[in-house]
Amino acid sequence: MPFLRRTVPLAICFVMGIMTAFQYFVPHQLSRDFLELMTRWDKIIAGFAVFIGAYSLFHLHYSRIRFKVAGWGYSIFVFIGAIVTLGFGLYNGGDGFWVDKNEGTMFDWIYIYVQVPAGATIFSILAFFMASAAYRTFRARTVESALLLVAAIIVMLGRVPIGALISEHLPTAADWIMGVPNLAAKRGILLGVSLGAIATSIKIIFGIERQYLGGGD
Amino acid sequence: MAHSAQRTGGEEMNRSTDFWILVGTLIAFTVINTLFFAIGSFKINWDSFGIVIAVGLTLAMYSFLYKDNPAFKIAENLYVGVALGYTVIITWYNALKPDIYDPLFVPIFTKATEPEYLVIVPMILGIFMLMRISARLSWLSRWSFAFVVGLGSGLTIPNYIHTFILKQIEPSMRPLFYGGESIYVSVNGILVLVGVVTVLLYFFFSIEHKGPIGVASKIGIYFLMVSFGASFGYTVMGRMSLLIGRMIFLLRDWLGVLH
């Protein structure tokens, strides 16, 4: 059994890693077809993974309701939202889920009038919390924190009409910060992250890094 | 004891106040929308009903700015459920139906074309992934994870070298003068190069940050701080534009104050 539980996954990972890494350097139609096929397979497997997420969320909220955890009543709304959306999605305007998705159905209505406004509102609430957190924590005590504060203020003011009214140079300064020091730092971080990702990928392919297998045998 | 009783009394009064605020808001919301339907601002159709639902959700979400309350929790949990249902349905229509159902099951039942039996392999790996929820068979999901992780790792190596390393180094090492550009462009080019090198030095921990390396890494920190500040400002403005969008929705689409 350890062969099936540990060796086979390591072999699959090794073969897939080597083949896809070398595919990049083979300029042939077969190589491109192989990559296309593997990407499609990956999409299919990721599609199944969505159901694990759905199961996990349903299980969590079902447990909350079953054991009457504090605030369990709110979990019912998770089921209501999910069941109604799934129902309309599968109903597909009366044609069923075995045909292509129809446009302008109640499923789209839910997306337009429930999901989009709720999502946008939740993220817009963050504007208040960020402003509040910034007010409480931004103190120009050191050169570093002063730089952070000044850069943030210039970028914020430079992106709105009032910035240009205060000084015509503010939008230019904001663009310069985004295009020069910000770009340099982001590029440095990106280079470091990329080298780390490549090193980790090599370790995964050769079975040195096995965290993705989880614990146990 | 008296202190505790006093505090409990205060909390009850607060709870009672919050309850009446919630009920009052709900009544006001219902009255306003009924009025809109009655005077003809809203036609009786699904779009108008949708606007009312969206306004209700928006206000319920914003009520969190006052304090955590049942309206917010209901809206939040409803949003989670809808988002889950939406993801599952979109996964079906965009991934599973066109890649498994249409090429494999439809030809088997209709006999119109030859079924693509090759998709059975990822289908089995997908089913193996679902075994994660079984204690006895969860080890099968390792095969699926190995496939996904191996594929991702294999793609990462050449793509990252090409996209994030070579493509990022190339513009950092441009000649200072091509001919024709201003002095500012050259100065900016030097600054970008200095920034990239010093930031990389700051993250290079194999040598002690002392002497010239210490100075360079300090300059790297300055670049990082400016970048973090700029990212913060940029994110705040992004959230602000979302807030403005929601306010325009409330004032224009719902109340009709803006045109």
Interface residues (C-beta under 8 A of the other chain):
Chain A: L4 R5 R6 V8 P9 L10 I12 C13 F14 V15 M16 G17 I18 M19 T20 A21 Q23 Y24 F25 L37 M38 R40 W41 D42 K43 I44 I45 A46 G47 F48 A49 V50 F51 I52 G53 A54 Y55 L57 G71 Y74 S75 I76 F77 V78 F79 I80 G81 A82 I83 V84 T85 L86 G89 L90 F97 W98 D100 K101 M106 F107 W109 I110 Y111 I112 Y113 V114 Q115 V116 P117 A118 G119 A120 T121 I122 F123 S124 I125 L126 A127 F128 M130 A131 A134 V143 E144 S145 L147 L148 L149 V150 A151 A152 I153 I154 V155 M156 R159 V160 A174 W176 I177 M178 G179 V180 P181 N182 L183 A184 A185 K186 R187 G188 I189 L190 L191 G192 V193 S194 L195 A197 I198 T200 S201 I202 I204 I205 Y212 L213 G214 G216 D217
Chain B: W46 G50 I51 I53 A54 L57 T58 M61 Y62 F64 L65 P70 K73 I74 A75 E76 N77 L78 Y79 V80 G81 V82 A83 L84 G85 Y86 T87 V88 I89 T91 W92 Y93 A95 L96 K97 D99 I100 Y101 L118 V119 V121 P122 M123 L125 G126 I127 M129 L130 R132 I133 W139 R142 W143 S144 F145 A146 F147 V148 V149 G150 L151 G152 S153 G154 L155 T156 I157 P158 N159 Y160 I161 H162 F164 I165 Q168 I169 S172 N188 L191 V192 L193 V194 G195 V196 V197 T198 V199 L200 Y202 F203 G220 I221 Y222 F223 L224 M225 V226 S227 F228 G229 A230 S231 F232 G233 Y234 T235 V236 M237 R239 M240 L242 L243 G245 R246 F249
